[in-house]
Every structure is written in C-alpha cells, then in structure tokens.
Amino acid sequence: MQTKSILVRLPAPLKKQLDALRGKGVTANGLIRHLLKQHFNPIPRAQKGR
C-alpha cells in the first residue's frame, strides 16, 4: 500500500494532551491512523427481521 503524508494543525491544548500520550507509547501518527480507520470503517449494524 502506498502512503501519502498530510499536515495537521492542532490547538495547543490538544497538542499537549497528545504529547502526554507519548509517555504511554502512543504516537501521533498511530493515534490519527487508528481514529481514521474507526471513522471510515464503522461496525456493521445487525439486520432486523428474520
């Protein structure tokens, strides 16, 4: 899979929270990738009926 780079600007308080997660081993790229996957691949809903 070929990847593309993007630039994301964050407000200072949000960046501070993101930096705090680095101590737990979470990277900004990893977190953003995870959130985008969640957003674009929602869990399918169960079918109603039969």
PDB file with one MODEL, atoms N, CA, C and O in Angstrom:
MODEL        1
ATOM      1  N   MET A   1       0.841  -1.169   0.000  1.00  0.00           N
ATOM      2  CA  MET A   1       0.000   0.000   0.000  1.00  0.00           C
ATOM      3  C   MET A   1       0.891   1.239   0.000  1.00  0.00           C
ATOM      4  O   MET A   1       1.808   1.363   0.812  1.00  0.00           O
ATOM      5  N   GLN A   2       0.610   2.130  -0.904  1.00  0.00           N
ATOM      6  CA  GLN A   2       1.364   3.376  -0.977  1.00  0.00           C
ATOM      7  C   GLN A   2       0.744   4.376  -0.005  1.00  0.00           C
ATOM      8  O   GLN A   2      -0.479   4.483   0.080  1.00  0.00           O
ATOM      9  N   THR A   3       1.578   5.103   0.724  1.00  0.00           N
ATOM     10  CA  THR A   3       1.068   6.070   1.691  1.00  0.00           C
ATOM     11  C   THR A   3       1.358   7.490   1.236  1.00  0.00           C
ATOM     12  O   THR A   3       2.279   7.733   0.456  1.00  0.00           O
ATOM     13  N   LYS A   4       0.564   8.415   1.731  1.00  0.00           N
ATOM     14  CA  LYS A   4       0.720   9.841   1.459  1.00  0.00           C
ATOM     15  C   LYS A   4       0.862  10.563   2.789  1.00  0.00           C
ATOM     16  O   LYS A   4       0.314  10.119   3.798  1.00  0.00           O
ATOM     17  N   SER A   5       1.579  11.654   2.799  1.00  0.00           N
ATOM     18  CA  SER A   5       1.746  12.450   4.005  1.00  0.00           C
ATOM     19  C   SER A   5       0.725  13.567   4.039  1.00  0.00           C
ATOM     20  O   SER A   5       0.327  14.103   3.004  1.00  0.00           O
ATOM     21  N   ILE A   6       0.300  13.915   5.266  1.00  0.00           N
ATOM     22  CA  ILE A   6      -0.582  15.055   5.451  1.00  0.00           C
ATOM     23  C   ILE A   6      -0.048  15.891   6.608  1.00  0.00           C
ATOM     24  O   ILE A   6       0.704  15.399   7.449  1.00  0.00           O
ATOM     25  N   LEU A   7      -0.437  17.137   6.640  1.00  0.00           N
ATOM     26  CA  LEU A   7      -0.051  18.043   7.708  1.00  0.00           C
ATOM     27  C   LEU A   7      -1.315  18.415   8.468  1.00  0.00           C
ATOM     28  O   LEU A   7      -2.290  18.873   7.873  1.00  0.00           O
ATOM     29  N   VAL A   8      -1.298  18.217   9.789  1.00  0.00           N
ATOM     30  CA  VAL A   8      -2.462  18.509  10.611  1.00  0.00           C
ATOM     31  C   VAL A   8      -2.076  19.546  11.655  1.00  0.00           C
ATOM     32  O   VAL A   8      -1.119  19.355  12.405  1.00  0.00           O
ATOM     33  N   ARG A   9      -2.816  20.634  11.700  1.00  0.00           N
ATOM     34  CA  ARG A   9      -2.584  21.667  12.708  1.00  0.00           C
ATOM     35  C   ARG A   9      -3.526  21.415  13.881  1.00  0.00           C
ATOM     36  O   ARG A   9      -4.711  21.140  13.696  1.00  0.00           O
ATOM     37  N   LEU A  10      -2.970  21.516  15.106  1.00  0.00           N
ATOM     38  CA  LEU A  10      -3.755  21.274  16.310  1.00  0.00           C
ATOM     39  C   LEU A  10      -3.679  22.477  17.237  1.00  0.00           C
ATOM     40  O   LEU A  10      -2.662  23.168  17.273  1.00  0.00           O
ATOM     41  N   PRO A  11      -4.747  22.733  17.987  1.00  0.00           N
ATOM     42  CA  PRO A  11      -4.672  23.767  19.016  1.00  0.00           C
ATOM     43  C   PRO A  11      -3.684  23.330  20.102  1.00  0.00           C
ATOM     44  O   PRO A  11      -3.502  22.135  20.337  1.00  0.00           O
ATOM     45  N   ALA A  12      -3.058  24.289  20.751  1.00  0.00           N
ATOM     46  CA  ALA A  12      -2.026  23.990  21.759  1.00  0.00           C
ATOM     47  C   ALA A  12      -2.513  23.035  22.857  1.00  0.00           C
ATOM     48  O   ALA A  12      -1.773  22.117  23.209  1.00  0.00           O
ATOM     49  N   PRO A  13      -3.730  23.206  23.420  1.00  0.00           N
ATOM     50  CA  PRO A  13      -4.168  22.269  24.471  1.00  0.00           C
ATOM     51  C   PRO A  13      -4.289  20.825  23.977  1.00  0.00           C
ATOM     52  O   PRO A  13      -3.972  19.887  24.708  1.00  0.00           O
ATOM     53  N   LEU A  14      -4.748  20.652  22.739  1.00  0.00           N
ATOM     54  CA  LEU A  14      -4.872  19.309  22.175  1.00  0.00           C
ATOM     55  C   LEU A  14      -3.495  18.694  21.937  1.00  0.00           C
ATOM     56  O   LEU A  14      -3.297  17.503  22.175  1.00  0.00           O
ATOM     57  N   LYS A  15      -2.556  19.490  21.475  1.00  0.00           N
ATOM     58  CA  LYS A  15      -1.185  19.013  21.260  1.00  0.00           C
ATOM     59  C   LYS A  15      -0.559  18.594  22.578  1.00  0.00           C
ATOM     60  O   LYS A  15       0.194  17.622  22.634  1.00  0.00           O
ATOM     61  N   LYS A  16      -0.872  19.329  23.643  1.00  0.00           N
ATOM     62  CA  LYS A  16      -0.335  19.000  24.970  1.00  0.00           C
ATOM     63  C   LYS A  16      -0.852  17.634  25.423  1.00  0.00           C
ATOM     64  O   LYS A  16      -0.102  16.839  25.989  1.00  0.00           O
ATOM     65  N   GLN A  17      -2.140  17.364  25.171  1.00  0.00           N
ATOM     66  CA  GLN A  17      -2.715  16.064  25.523  1.00  0.00           C
ATOM     67  C   GLN A  17      -2.083  14.948  24.696  1.00  0.00           C
ATOM     68  O   GLN A  17      -1.815  13.860  25.206  1.00  0.00           O
ATOM     69  N   LEU A  18      -1.852  15.223  23.436  1.00  0.00           N
ATOM     70  CA  LEU A  18      -1.230  14.239  22.558  1.00  0.00           C
ATOM     71  C   LEU A  18       0.189  13.931  23.012  1.00  0.00           C
ATOM     72  O   LEU A  18       0.611  12.775  23.001  1.00  0.00           O
ATOM     73  N   ASP A  19       0.926  14.965  23.411  1.00  0.00           N
ATOM     74  CA  ASP A  19       2.284  14.762  23.904  1.00  0.00           C
ATOM     75  C   ASP A  19       2.295  13.934  25.186  1.00  0.00           C
ATOM     76  O   ASP A  19       3.225  13.161  25.415  1.00  0.00           O
ATOM     77  N   ALA A  20       1.275  14.089  26.016  1.00  0.00           N
ATOM     78  CA  ALA A  20       1.190  13.305  27.254  1.00  0.00           C
ATOM     79  C   ALA A  20       1.031  11.813  26.947  1.00  0.00           C
ATOM     80  O   ALA A  20       1.504  10.971  27.710  1.00  0.00           O
ATOM     81  N   LEU A  21       0.375  11.486  25.849  1.00  0.00           N
ATOM     82  CA  LEU A  21       0.191  10.079  25.473  1.00  0.00           C
ATOM     83  C   LEU A  21       1.490   9.430  24.999  1.00  0.00           C
ATOM     84  O   LEU A  21       1.619   8.206  25.030  1.00  0.00           O
ATOM     85  N   ARG A  22       2.442  10.234  24.566  1.00  0.00           N
ATOM     86  CA  ARG A  22       3.725   9.664  24.109  1.00  0.00           C
ATOM     87  C   ARG A  22       4.394   8.872  25.214  1.00  0.00           C
ATOM     88  O   ARG A  22       5.064   7.874  24.949  1.00  0.00           O
ATOM     89  N   GLY A  23       4.219   9.310  26.447  1.00  0.00           N
ATOM     90  CA  GLY A  23       4.783   8.586  27.589  1.00  0.00           C
ATOM     91  C   GLY A  23       4.202   7.195  27.735  1.00  0.00           C
ATOM     92  O   GLY A  23       4.816   6.326  28.354  1.00  0.00           O
ATOM     93  N   LYS A  24       3.024   6.976  27.169  1.00  0.00           N
ATOM     94  CA  LYS A  24       2.372   5.666  27.216  1.00  0.00           C
ATOM     95  C   LYS A  24       2.639   4.858  25.951  1.00  0.00           C
ATOM     96  O   LYS A  24       2.095   3.767  25.776  1.00  0.00           O
ATOM     97  N   GLY A  25       3.489   5.405  25.062  1.00  0.00           N
ATOM     98  CA  GLY A  25       3.844   4.670  23.855  1.00  0.00           C
ATOM     99  C   GLY A  25       2.948   4.940  22.656  1.00  0.00           C
ATOM    100  O   GLY A  25       3.045   4.246  21.644  1.00  0.00           O
ATOM    101  N   VAL A  26       2.080   5.936  22.755  1.00  0.00           N
ATOM    102  CA  VAL A  26       1.173   6.272  21.661  1.00  0.00           C
ATOM    103  C   VAL A  26       1.810   7.370  20.809  1.00  0.00           C
ATOM    104  O   VAL A  26       2.221   8.407  21.331  1.00  0.00           O
ATOM    105  N   THR A  27       1.890   7.140  19.506  1.00  0.00           N
ATOM    106  CA  THR A  27       2.427   8.173  18.619  1.00  0.00           C
ATOM    107  C   THR A  27       1.273   8.940  17.985  1.00  0.00           C
ATOM    108  O   THR A  27       0.163   8.420  17.873  1.00  0.00           O
ATOM    109  N   ALA A  28       1.531  10.158  17.577  1.00  0.00           N
ATOM    110  CA  ALA A  28       0.510  10.972  16.919  1.00  0.00           C
ATOM    111  C   ALA A  28       0.036  10.271  15.648  1.00  0.00           C
ATOM    112  O   ALA A  28      -1.166  10.183  15.398  1.00  0.00           O
ATOM    113  N   ASN A  29       0.966   9.778  14.853  1.00  0.00           N
ATOM    114  CA  ASN A  29       0.602   9.098  13.601  1.00  0.00           C
ATOM    115  C   ASN A  29      -0.257   7.870  13.867  1.00  0.00           C
ATOM    116  O   ASN A  29      -1.257   7.646  13.185  1.00  0.00           O
ATOM    117  N   GLY A  30       0.131   7.083  14.851  1.00  0.00           N
ATOM    118  CA  GLY A  30      -0.620   5.875  15.172  1.00  0.00           C
ATOM    119  C   GLY A  30      -2.027   6.185  15.647  1.00  0.00           C
ATOM    120  O   GLY A  30      -2.981   5.513  15.257  1.00  0.00           O
ATOM    121  N   LEU A  31      -2.158   7.211  16.497  1.00  0.00           N
ATOM    122  CA  LEU A  31      -3.467   7.585  17.002  1.00  0.00           C
ATOM    123  C   LEU A  31      -4.364   8.106  15.884  1.00  0.00           C
ATOM    124  O   LEU A  31      -5.533   7.729  15.798  1.00  0.00           O
ATOM    125  N   ILE A  32      -3.828   8.961  15.035  1.00  0.00           N
ATOM    126  CA  ILE A  32      -4.618   9.512  13.931  1.00  0.00           C
ATOM    127  C   ILE A  32      -5.030   8.412  12.961  1.00  0.00           C
ATOM    128  O   ILE A  32      -6.170   8.396  12.499  1.00  0.00           O
ATOM    129  N   ARG A  33      -4.118   7.490  12.645  1.00  0.00           N
ATOM    130  CA  ARG A  33      -4.452   6.365  11.763  1.00  0.00           C
ATOM    131  C   ARG A  33      -5.583   5.528  12.358  1.00  0.00           C
ATOM    132  O   ARG A  33      -6.525   5.147  11.662  1.00  0.00           O
ATOM    133  N   HIS A  34      -5.474   5.250  13.655  1.00  0.00           N
ATOM    134  CA  HIS A  34      -6.486   4.451  14.347  1.00  0.00           C
ATOM    135  C   HIS A  34      -7.848   5.148  14.299  1.00  0.00           C
ATOM    136  O   HIS A  34      -8.857   4.508  14.001  1.00  0.00           O
ATOM    137  N   LEU A  35      -7.885   6.448  14.588  1.00  0.00           N
ATOM    138  CA  LEU A  35      -9.144   7.187  14.585  1.00  0.00           C
ATOM    139  C   LEU A  35      -9.760   7.248  13.192  1.00  0.00           C
ATOM    140  O   LEU A  35     -10.977   7.138  13.045  1.00  0.00           O
ATOM    141  N   LEU A  36      -8.925   7.424  12.169  1.00  0.00           N
ATOM    142  CA  LEU A  36      -9.445   7.456  10.796  1.00  0.00           C
ATOM    143  C   LEU A  36     -10.021   6.107  10.390  1.00  0.00           C
ATOM    144  O   LEU A  36     -11.060   6.051   9.733  1.00  0.00           O
ATOM    145  N   LYS A  37      -9.355   5.017  10.773  1.00  0.00           N
ATOM    146  CA  LYS A  37      -9.878   3.686  10.462  1.00  0.00           C
ATOM    147  C   LYS A  37     -11.224   3.469  11.130  1.00  0.00           C
ATOM    148  O   LYS A  37     -12.145   2.929  10.517  1.00  0.00           O
ATOM    149  N   GLN A  38     -11.343   3.892  12.404  1.00  0.00           N
ATOM    150  CA  GLN A  38     -12.614   3.765  13.115  1.00  0.00           C
ATOM    151  C   GLN A  38     -13.711   4.561  12.414  1.00  0.00           C
ATOM    152  O   GLN A  38     -14.839   4.089  12.275  1.00  0.00           O
ATOM    153  N   HIS A  39     -13.378   5.746  11.983  1.00  0.00           N
ATOM    154  CA  HIS A  39     -14.366   6.626  11.359  1.00  0.00           C
ATOM    155  C   HIS A  39     -14.845   6.089  10.010  1.00  0.00           C
ATOM    156  O   HIS A  39     -16.040   6.119   9.717  1.00  0.00           O
ATOM    157  N   PHE A  40     -13.928   5.606   9.203  1.00  0.00           N
ATOM    158  CA  PHE A  40     -14.282   5.183   7.856  1.00  0.00           C
ATOM    159  C   PHE A  40     -14.700   3.721   7.755  1.00  0.00           C
ATOM    160  O   PHE A  40     -15.226   3.312   6.720  1.00  0.00           O
ATOM    161  N   ASN A  41     -14.485   2.934   8.781  1.00  0.00           N
ATOM    162  CA  ASN A  41     -14.878   1.527   8.785  1.00  0.00           C
ATOM    163  C   ASN A  41     -15.753   1.236  10.005  1.00  0.00           C
ATOM    164  O   ASN A  41     -15.336   0.500  10.899  1.00  0.00           O
ATOM    165  N   PRO A  42     -16.970   1.810  10.053  1.00  0.00           N
ATOM    166  CA  PRO A  42     -17.823   1.580  11.227  1.00  0.00           C
ATOM    167  C   PRO A  42     -18.261   0.129  11.309  1.00  0.00           C
ATOM    168  O   PRO A  42     -18.271  -0.591  10.311  1.00  0.00           O
ATOM    169  N   ILE A  43     -18.618  -0.283  12.505  1.00  0.00           N
ATOM    170  CA  ILE A  43     -19.089  -1.644  12.735  1.00  0.00           C
ATOM    171  C   ILE A  43     -20.459  -1.796  12.066  1.00  0.00           C
ATOM    172  O   ILE A  43     -21.358  -0.989  12.303  1.00  0.00           O
ATOM    173  N   PRO A  44     -20.618  -2.834  11.227  1.00  0.00           N
ATOM    174  CA  PRO A  44     -21.916  -3.018  10.557  1.00  0.00           C
ATOM    175  C   PRO A  44     -23.021  -3.304  11.578  1.00  0.00           C
ATOM    176  O   PRO A  44     -22.797  -4.004  12.566  1.00  0.00           O
ATOM    177  N   ARG A  45     -24.204  -2.762  11.334  1.00  0.00           N
ATOM    178  CA  ARG A  45     -25.325  -2.971  12.223  1.00  0.00           C
ATOM    179  C   ARG A  45     -25.966  -4.334  11.926  1.00  0.00           C
ATOM    180  O   ARG A  45     -25.953  -4.811  10.791  1.00  0.00           O
ATOM    181  N   ALA A  46     -26.513  -4.931  12.953  1.00  0.00           N
ATOM    182  CA  ALA A  46     -27.206  -6.216  12.793  1.00  0.00           C
ATOM    183  C   ALA A  46     -28.491  -5.996  11.990  1.00  0.00           C
ATOM    184  O   ALA A  46     -29.142  -4.958  12.113  1.00  0.00           O
ATOM    185  N   GLN A  47     -28.841  -6.976  11.175  1.00  0.00           N
ATOM    186  CA  GLN A  47     -30.056  -6.873  10.380  1.00  0.00           C
ATOM    187  C   GLN A  47     -31.265  -7.154  11.260  1.00  0.00           C
ATOM    188  O   GLN A  47     -31.231  -8.028  12.126  1.00  0.00           O
ATOM    189  N   LYS A  48     -32.322  -6.407  11.025  1.00  0.00           N
ATOM    190  CA  LYS A  48     -33.566  -6.626  11.753  1.00  0.00           C
ATOM    191  C   LYS A  48     -34.412  -7.631  10.973  1.00  0.00           C
ATOM    192  O   LYS A  48     -34.263  -7.783   9.760  1.00  0.00           O
ATOM    193  N   GLY A  49     -35.290  -8.304  11.686  1.00  0.00           N
ATOM    194  CA  GLY A  49     -36.197  -9.219  11.000  1.00  0.00           C
ATOM    195  C   GLY A  49     -35.836 -10.664  11.245  1.00  0.00           C
ATOM    196  O   GLY A  49     -35.375 -11.037  12.324  1.00  0.00           O
ATOM    197  N   ARG A  50     -36.045 -11.436  10.265  1.00  0.00           N
ATOM    198  CA  ARG A  50     -35.870 -12.890  10.317  1.00  0.00           C
ATOM    199  C   ARG A  50     -34.791 -13.285  11.223  1.00  0.00           C
ATOM    200  O   ARG A  50     -34.520 -14.476  11.377  1.00  0.00           O
TER     201      ARG A  50
ENDMDL
END
